[in-house]
Amino acid sequence: PSLWSTKEFYVYYVLVAIVVPYMLWSTYYLSSDHLPNYKLYARTLSNGWLFGRKLDNTDAQYREFRHNIPLLAAVAAIYVAISRLIDRFTSTMRDGQLVRDVSARRVFYLVSSAVFMVVISGANVIKILLIVSINYAIAKVGQGARWNPLATWLFNLAVLLFNDQFEGYRYGNISDMLAFLDNHRGLMPRWEIHFKFAMLRMVSFNMDY
């Protein structure tokens, strides 16, 4: 049954109506040039795009995302368009309902994901696939075993530590013959930063496998 009209959701409505505007106002207030401390961090701010306000664009992860919004929007539009075309030419009518071709969808997901990963991460996709494969092997071999959670957490925490220590690893440090791969790191060369989110997904996958 729908929960939209329950007492619990009414509490959520009140909280959202109060907290969200307060968050927006706090951000607006703290970025005001009338504050005494504004001059201490004004040099770190960049020109914004709303009402002449400045914005904090110093975080590398946020800056990469912000600068690539037009490209991401274009990619999303192309993805949806191709997906619709595949459905149109591969789906069939069955008992008055449109049924998707599962095999065609799988191929589309595989190809589109591979292209996206290569464009975003470049040659670093090799490192990502290696880490993901090892994590999957732990889940596969340790399915139902008590040591699976421990091995999963130890492996992923070790990956996080090594990623930070070696800054995503350089191919040139492994072999001079592989050094040329360091020049092809995709749109987001610091893959190790964004990989933290993938690590949480991998841990969750292994726990439920």
C-alpha positions as CSV (number, residue, x, y, z in Angstrom):
1,P,0.0,0.0,0.0
2,S,1.0,3.6,-0.6
3,L,2.7,5.4,2.3
4,W,2.3,8.9,1.0
5,S,-0.5,9.7,3.4
6,T,0.8,8.1,6.5
7,K,1.9,9.9,9.6
8,E,5.5,8.8,9.0
9,F,5.6,10.6,5.7
10,Y,3.9,13.7,7.0
11,V,6.9,14.0,9.4
12,Y,9.2,13.6,6.4
13,Y,7.3,16.4,4.6
14,V,7.7,18.8,7.5
15,L,11.4,18.0,7.9
16,V,12.1,18.5,4.1
17,A,10.1,21.7,4.2
18,I,12.3,23.0,7.0
19,V,15.7,21.4,6.5
20,V,16.2,21.9,2.8
21,P,15.5,25.6,2.7
22,Y,17.7,26.1,5.8
23,M,20.5,24.2,4.0
24,L,20.2,26.5,1.0
25,W,20.0,29.6,3.1
26,S,23.1,28.5,5.1
27,T,25.1,28.1,2.0
28,Y,24.0,31.4,0.6
29,Y,24.8,33.2,3.9
30,L,28.2,31.6,4.4
31,S,29.2,32.7,0.8
32,S,28.3,36.3,1.5
33,D,31.0,38.9,1.0
34,H,29.7,40.8,4.0
35,L,31.0,38.2,6.5
36,P,34.2,39.2,8.4
37,N,36.0,36.0,7.4
38,Y,35.1,36.3,3.7
39,K,38.5,37.8,2.8
40,L,40.3,34.8,4.2
41,Y,38.9,32.4,1.6
42,A,37.8,34.8,-1.1
43,R,40.9,34.0,-3.2
44,T,39.9,30.3,-3.4
45,L,36.5,31.0,-4.9
46,S,35.6,31.0,-8.6
47,N,33.1,32.9,-10.6
48,G,29.6,31.4,-10.3
49,W,26.8,31.3,-12.7
50,L,23.9,32.5,-10.6
51,F,23.3,36.2,-9.6
52,G,27.0,36.9,-9.7
53,R,27.7,34.7,-6.7
54,K,31.1,33.0,-6.1
55,L,31.4,29.3,-5.7
56,D,33.9,26.9,-4.1
57,N,35.3,24.8,-6.9
58,T,38.5,23.7,-5.2
59,D,37.5,20.1,-4.6
60,A,39.0,18.1,-7.5
61,Q,36.2,15.5,-7.6
62,Y,33.4,18.1,-7.7
63,R,35.3,20.2,-10.2
64,E,35.7,17.3,-12.6
65,F,32.0,16.5,-12.3
66,R,31.0,20.2,-12.8
67,H,33.2,20.8,-15.8
68,N,31.9,17.6,-17.5
69,I,28.2,18.2,-17.0
70,P,27.5,19.2,-20.6
71,L,29.4,16.1,-21.9
72,L,27.6,13.9,-19.4
73,A,24.3,15.3,-20.5
74,A,25.1,14.7,-24.1
75,V,26.2,11.1,-23.4
76,A,23.0,10.4,-21.4
77,A,20.9,11.7,-24.3
78,I,22.8,9.5,-26.8
79,Y,22.5,6.5,-24.5
80,V,18.7,6.9,-24.1
81,A,18.3,7.4,-27.9
82,I,20.3,4.2,-28.7
83,S,18.4,2.3,-26.1
84,R,15.1,3.3,-27.5
85,L,16.2,2.3,-31.0
86,I,17.3,-1.1,-29.9
87,D,14.0,-1.7,-28.2
88,R,12.2,-0.6,-31.3
89,F,14.0,-2.9,-33.6
90,T,14.4,-6.0,-31.3
91,S,11.3,-6.1,-29.2
92,T,8.3,-8.2,-30.2
93,M,4.6,-8.1,-29.3
94,R,3.4,-11.0,-27.2
95,D,-0.2,-11.2,-25.9
96,G,-0.7,-7.5,-26.6
97,Q,2.4,-6.6,-24.6
98,L,5.8,-5.4,-25.8
99,V,8.5,-7.8,-24.8
100,R,12.2,-6.8,-24.9
101,D,14.9,-9.0,-26.4
102,V,16.9,-9.9,-23.3
103,S,20.0,-10.9,-25.3
104,A,20.0,-7.6,-27.3
105,R,19.7,-5.7,-24.0
106,R,22.6,-7.6,-22.5
107,V,24.8,-6.9,-25.5
108,F,23.8,-3.2,-25.4
109,Y,24.6,-2.9,-21.6
110,L,27.9,-4.7,-22.0
111,V,29.1,-2.6,-25.0
112,S,27.8,0.8,-23.6
113,S,29.4,0.1,-20.2
114,A,32.7,-0.9,-21.8
115,V,32.8,2.3,-24.0
116,F,31.8,4.5,-21.0
117,M,34.5,3.0,-18.8
118,V,37.2,3.4,-21.4
119,V,36.3,7.0,-22.2
120,I,36.1,7.9,-18.5
121,S,39.1,5.9,-17.2
122,G,41.2,5.3,-20.3
123,A,44.0,2.7,-19.7
124,N,43.1,2.7,-16.0
125,V,40.2,0.5,-16.9
126,I,42.7,-2.4,-16.8
127,K,43.4,-1.8,-13.2
128,I,39.8,-1.5,-12.3
129,L,38.9,-4.7,-14.1
130,L,41.7,-6.5,-12.3
131,I,40.5,-5.3,-8.9
132,V,36.8,-6.1,-9.7
133,S,37.8,-9.6,-10.9
134,I,39.7,-10.4,-7.8
135,N,36.8,-9.2,-5.7
136,Y,34.4,-11.4,-7.7
137,A,36.8,-14.4,-7.3
138,I,36.6,-13.9,-3.5
139,A,32.8,-14.0,-3.6
140,K,32.7,-17.0,-5.9
141,V,35.2,-19.1,-4.0
142,G,34.0,-18.0,-0.6
143,Q,30.3,-18.2,-1.2
144,G,28.6,-19.1,2.1
145,A,31.9,-19.4,3.9
146,R,32.5,-17.5,7.2
147,W,35.8,-16.1,5.9
148,N,34.2,-14.4,2.9
149,P,33.3,-11.2,4.7
150,L,36.7,-11.0,6.4
151,A,38.5,-11.6,3.1
152,T,36.3,-9.1,1.3
153,W,36.9,-6.3,3.7
154,L,40.6,-7.0,4.0
155,F,41.0,-7.0,0.3
156,N,39.0,-3.8,-0.3
157,L,40.6,-1.9,2.5
158,A,44.0,-2.9,1.3
159,V,43.0,-1.6,-2.2
160,L,42.0,1.7,-0.7
161,L,45.2,2.0,1.2
162,F,47.4,1.1,-1.8
163,N,45.4,3.4,-4.1
164,D,46.0,6.3,-1.8
165,Q,49.7,5.4,-1.2
166,F,50.6,4.9,-4.8
167,E,48.1,7.4,-6.2
168,G,46.3,5.0,-8.5
169,Y,49.5,3.2,-9.6
170,R,51.6,4.2,-12.5
171,Y,52.2,1.8,-15.4
172,G,55.7,3.3,-15.7
173,N,56.5,2.1,-12.2
174,I,55.6,-1.4,-13.2
175,S,57.5,-1.5,-16.4
176,D,59.1,1.0,-18.8
177,M,57.3,-0.8,-21.6
178,L,54.0,0.1,-20.1
179,A,54.8,3.8,-19.4
180,F,53.0,4.9,-22.6
181,L,49.7,3.9,-21.0
182,D,50.1,6.6,-18.4
183,N,49.4,9.1,-21.2
184,H,45.9,7.7,-21.8
185,R,44.0,8.1,-18.5
186,G,40.6,9.2,-19.8
187,L,38.4,12.1,-18.8
188,M,38.9,11.3,-15.1
189,P,42.5,10.3,-14.6
190,R,42.2,10.1,-10.8
191,W,40.2,7.0,-11.0
192,E,41.2,5.9,-7.5
193,I,39.1,8.7,-5.9
194,H,35.9,7.7,-7.6
195,F,36.6,4.0,-7.1
196,K,35.8,4.4,-3.4
197,F,32.1,4.3,-4.3
198,A,32.6,1.2,-6.4
199,M,34.4,-0.4,-3.5
200,L,31.3,-0.1,-1.4
201,R,29.2,-1.7,-4.1
202,M,31.7,-4.6,-4.3
203,V,31.6,-5.2,-0.6
204,S,27.8,-5.2,-0.7
205,F,27.9,-7.6,-3.6
206,N,30.1,-10.1,-1.8
207,M,28.0,-9.9,1.4
208,D,24.9,-10.8,-0.6
209,Y,26.4,-13.3,-3.0
